[in-house]
Amino acid sequence: MRLLSKKHRILFSFILCISLFFCFIQCQSREPASFENNDSITDPIETYSLIKSDSLHGITIVSLTEDNPLEVRKKILEYQIPEVTFEAKKQKLYGLLNALELLFTFTEPNIYNIVDSMNYLAAHYLQNILEDPKSLSATIKHKMLSVTVSADNNLRVFSWDENAGMSFKTHINVFQFRTATGKLKSCLNENLESDNDFNFVHAKITSFYKLPTSHPNPLYLIIFKGFSCKNCLFDGITSLEILNDSLNFDYPIVNDSLSYLIFNYSAEDKFAINYSPKNKTLFYKWIQKNENQNDTIMERFDFSGNFFYKRAKK
């Protein structure tokens, strides 16, 4: 076999280098992962950006090219969970939370669409898990999860930071409650009719208090807090009423007219809100920092006849 001349060897090497360079560029600047029925998933970002199910279990959702996360959320509600056992569902939930932790470090375009979808898929799994009686005795623990429980153990909320990627801090809140007949139910609150609703829906819930009411349905006071921007904080209270098979967040708990109170303040202010079950009194103290002096606002609300009423100043 005749060997290539030196001139041809140099030309061949040059062409090979150019070809490898363009292959590298193509791999680095590829389009975001998309869904194909027969594609094979080998790339790490595709592994976490495509969630596939077989035809028996309905919908395969989630791609980095998805333009409308709200539409994906609707599909998630229709998704039939293929896992059968409680333990298998719990391990899938942990897998989704682990994947979310990894995705939080990504800078891929449209990454927050997939983060949103995986948050709601994890919530879908958790809702299913919490309606299983085994959830009362089993340990549901992950470093992303925090749990707030009422004193009577009839109400719990599982929360995690959904990492929305903006200056505000938002949480996913999945409630577990027991109906009057003892049945376990779960709820992902998504009532977003106003900005105040958004604050509560995505706030960090810090405590539940069952109220001594003559109302036929169990009624709870919720205290919550959160961030609406980097230096914009809020604290608040709202009502939670357990109905036959659902939760009502619109009970007019304050002055027989308002279902919530929200206080927006800056990071320089000092704010604290507390409830005393013994005295049935809600109290807040707000120290507003101004240029020349601080202003202090304090108010008390007494619970009476199924509602909180502002105490008159003496």
Secondary structure, 3 states (H helix, E strand, C coil): CCCCCHHHHHHHHHHHHHHHHHHHHHHHCCCCCCCCCCCCCCCHHHHHHCECCCHHHCCCECCCCCCCHHHHHHHHHHCCCCCCCHHHHHHHHHHHHHHHHHHCCCCCCCHHHHHHHHHHHHHHHHHHHHCCHHHHCCCCCCCCCEEEECCCCCEEEEEEECCCCCCCECEEEEEEEECCCCCEEEEECCCCCCHHHHHHHCCEEEEEEECCCCCCCCEEEEEEEEEEECCEEEEEEEEEEECCCCEECCCCCECCCECEEEEEEECCCEEEEEEECCCCEEEEEEEEECCCCEEEEEEEEEEECCEEEECCCC
